[in-house]
Amino acid sequence: MIQTLAALAALTLSAASPTPAAALAQSTQSPPAEAQPTAADLVLPGATAAPDCGPRPELSNIAFCVTAPLSAIGGLGDAYFARFQALGWLPADGDDNRVIFIRRREAGGCDGLQMLAFYDQDKPTTGTEPGYLAFAAVPGDVCASAPSATPPASEPQ
């Protein structure tokens, strides 16, 4: 059964992004020769746009959400997974409810994209209640080396 993730802080968009849908469309665009998809292009068959992100309204400012019956969310997630891979995204990390995709930039570095599955845990689960997928661009260069947490030890003299 799909469960919400406790850590949603990583689902952030850069401050320059005008809206979650626009930022996601920019991050999921096909190679430059193709037109940038609209938010409507990001709603695959079986999904309905969920601008309020259902039981997680705090996501509505940072993510693009879709909904479908909970029993269909797994298959819908697989369809998005296939769509993103067709657009050049590689799955890089994740768990049962979250996938992090990366795609190399022409100029170097990588873009990041997260897909998060969740539902309203305060309601009984029968499979007919709404499930949700939230999509958000990961800001910055996700392939850049993280700075060392501790400074290198100095050599004894």
N, C-alpha and C positions, 0 to 999 in steps of 0.2 A: 504494500500500500504506500502510496506517495505521502511523504511527510514534509512539512516545511523545514527549511534550514534556519538555524538560530542566527547564523552570521550573514546578514544581508548588507553589511556595510560595504562590502566589495562591489556591490551593484551600484556603481556611481558613474555618472557621465561627466565629461569635461564641462567646465563652466561656459565654454564658447558654444556649446550645443544649444540651439534654440528650443527644441522639444525632444522628448525621448524618442518619438517616432522618427524625427528627422535625423537624429544622431544614429539611430539604429540603421536607417536607410543608408546613410553615408558609410557605415561600417560594413554593411552587407552588400554594397554595390558590386556588380560584376566588374570585370576589367574596364578601364577607362573608356574604351570604344563603345561600350553599351550604356544605355540610359540608366540613370539611377532609379531604383524601384521606389514606389510610393508606399505609404503606410498600407494601402489596400493590397499591394503586392506581398506584403509580409503576413497577410492573413490567409493561410493555406486552407484548402477545402476541409470542412469539418470544424473549423475554428471560427470564432466570432471575436471581433475586437472588444476588449474590456478596458476602456480608458480609465476606469476607477480601480482596476486591479482587485476587484472583489474584496475579500477579507483582509487584504494587505494594501489599503489605500496609500500608505506611505511610499509604496513603490511607484505610484502613478506619476510622480515628479521626476523619477530617475529611470524608469523602464517602460517598455512597450509591452502590454499584456494582452493575451488572448485567453478565451475560455472555451470549454467544451465539456460534455458530461465526463465526470471523473473516470468512468470506465473506458473512455476513449483517449484520455490524456497520454497514456504510454505510446499508443500508435501514432498519435499526433506528434509527440516528441520525436519519435523515429523519423517521421516525415520531415520535420524541421532539420533534424540531424543530417538527413540525406540532402536536403536543399542547400544547407550551408556547406557541406562537403563539395557539392557540385559547383558552388561559387568559389571554391579554393580554400575554404576554412578547414583546418585540421583540429581534431579533438586533442587537447593537450592535458587536461586534468578534469577532475570532477568526482562525483559520487552518485548515489542512487537518484538524487533529486536535482543535480546541477551538473552542467557540462560547460567547460571553458574551452573555447575555440581560439585558435590563433591563425593569422594569415600574414605572410611576409609582405613587407612594403617594397615597392620597386627601388626606393632610395635607401633601403636598409632598415632594419628594425622590424617590429611586428605590431599589428593591431590585435586587440583582444575583444572577445564577445562572450557573454555569459547567457546561458539559458537555465532558468530556475523553474521547477515544478512545485506547486503547492495547492492546498485546498483549505477550506474552513474547518479546522480541527475542533471547533466548538459544536459542530453538527454531526449527527450520526452519518456513517458512511454506508451507502447502499449501492453506489456506482452511478446513480442518476443525478446526484447533486453536482454542482459545477466544480470542475478542476481548472487550474490556471497554469499558464506558462508565461513567465516574464523574461524579456530579453533586454539586455543592457550592454552598451559598449564599455570596455574597460579602458579608462583613460591612460594616456602615456604610451610608452614603448614597452610592451610586455616581454620582449626578448632582451631588454637591456639588463646587464648584470646589476644585481642589487649590491649596494655598498656593503662592505664588511661590517658586521655588527660590533666587532671588537677591533681595536687598532692592533696592528701587528706588534708582537713582543719585540722589545729592543734587545739587541745582543749584549750579553754581559761584557764588561770592559776589563 
